[in-house]
Amino acid sequence: MRLTEVSSYQDENGIQRVLVTRKDKGKTVSKTELIHGNRYRVEPLNPQKLKHRGRAGVLVGFVEGKLGPDQVKIKFEDTGRVGQVQLDDLVEA
C-alpha cells in the first residue's frame, strides 16, 4: 500500500516549505522538500499515471486543500504553461 505523508511549515524568512515522504509497503521510498522557486520533475509512483510524466518545471505555488497543501502549481519548462500536479508526484530535478 502506498502512503504519502505531508508536513508544511514556514522557515525563518517566511518561505513556505513542504516535506513530502513517499512510502510503499511501510518502507520510505523517497523524501522531497518542496520550496517555492525550485526545479522539480514529475515522476508518479503509479506506473499508469501518465499525465505530465517526465516533464520538468519550476514550482510557482501551492494549492491549499482542507488539511493543508494538496497540489502544487508548476511552470513547465517545455511549454511555459502552468499546470497542477499532486504533491507526491514531484522529485528533485
Order of alpha helices (4+ residues) and beta strands (2+ residues): beta-beta-beta-beta-beta-beta-beta-beta
